[in-house]
Amino acid sequence: DPVTKEGATVAILNASGVSGYAQTKSKTIKQKGISVKAVANAATPRTANVIVALNNSKPSTKAYLETYFKAAATTDKVNNPEAQNYDVDFVIILGSNGATSN
């Protein structure tokens, strides 16, 4: 599996307001072979999922995350300042839209 071979690391932040949502999603990500380095609550609530790509050398993982979380990855750390707190390849910020639909 190309995703497993890339050995990507992620942090998953819960901005959905649904308790345990990030923990639940982290289990699925781990099963795909992605290393989850942190699971935490985001500082600000959000409606949409956001994927902040801090390392662009993991294209298979990026594509998988974009499909799974239904969000295009961004490198924008200005509008996603919490991403700067993690030394990982991707920071996933979970919004309430995804929490209510599955």
C-alpha positions in Angstrom: 0.0 0.0 0.0 1.6 3.3 -1.1 0.1 5.1 2.0 1.7 2.7 4.4 5.1 3.0 2.6 5.1 6.8 3.0 5.0 6.5 6.7 3.2 9.7 7.2 2.4 11.2 10.6 -0.7 13.2 11.5 -2.3 15.1 14.3 -6.1 15.0 14.5 -7.9 18.0 16.1 -11.6 17.9 17.1 -13.3 21.2 16.2 -16.7 19.5 15.8 -18.1 19.9 19.3 -18.8 16.1 19.3 -17.0 14.4 22.2 -14.6 11.6 21.1 -15.0 12.3 17.4 -11.2 12.8 16.8 -10.4 9.6 18.7 -12.9 7.6 16.6 -11.4 8.9 13.4 -7.8 8.3 14.6 -8.6 4.5 14.8 -9.5 4.4 11.1 -6.4 6.4 10.2 -4.2 4.1 12.2 -5.7 1.0 10.4 -4.5 2.5 7.1 -0.9 2.6 8.4 -0.7 6.3 9.2 0.9 7.2 12.5 -1.3 9.4 14.7 1.0 11.5 16.8 -1.6 13.6 18.6 -5.4 13.7 19.2 -6.7 16.9 20.8 -9.4 19.4 20.8 -9.1 22.4 18.4 -9.2 25.9 19.9 -12.0 27.1 17.7 -15.1 25.3 16.5 -15.5 24.7 12.8 -18.1 23.3 10.4 -15.9 21.9 7.6 -13.0 19.5 7.8 -9.5 21.0 7.1 -6.4 19.2 6.2 -3.2 21.2 6.6 -0.3 19.6 4.7 3.0 20.5 6.4 5.0 18.0 4.2 4.2 17.8 0.5 6.4 14.7 0.0 3.6 12.3 0.9 1.2 12.4 -2.2 -0.5 9.0 -1.6 -1.3 9.9 2.0 -2.5 13.4 1.0 -4.8 11.8 -1.6 -6.2 9.3 0.8 -6.8 11.9 3.5 -8.5 14.2 1.0 -10.9 11.4 -0.1 -11.6 10.1 3.4 -12.2 13.5 5.0 -13.8 15.1 1.9 -11.5 18.1 2.0 -8.8 19.5 -0.2 -5.4 19.8 1.6 -4.0 23.3 2.2 -0.7 24.6 3.2 -2.3 27.7 4.9 -1.0 27.9 8.4 -2.1 31.6 8.8 -5.8 30.7 8.8 -5.1 27.4 10.6 -2.7 28.5 13.3 -3.2 25.4 15.4 -1.3 23.4 12.7 1.9 25.2 13.7 1.8 23.4 17.1 2.5 20.0 15.7 5.6 18.4 14.1 3.8 16.1 11.8 3.2 15.7 8.0 -0.6 16.5 8.2 -2.8 18.2 10.7 -6.5 17.2 10.3 -9.1 19.5 11.8 -12.5 17.9 12.1 -15.5 20.1 11.7 -19.1 19.5 12.7 -20.4 18.7 9.2 -18.6 15.4 9.1 -19.6 14.5 12.7 -23.3 14.9 12.0 -23.2 13.0 8.7 -21.6 9.7 9.7 
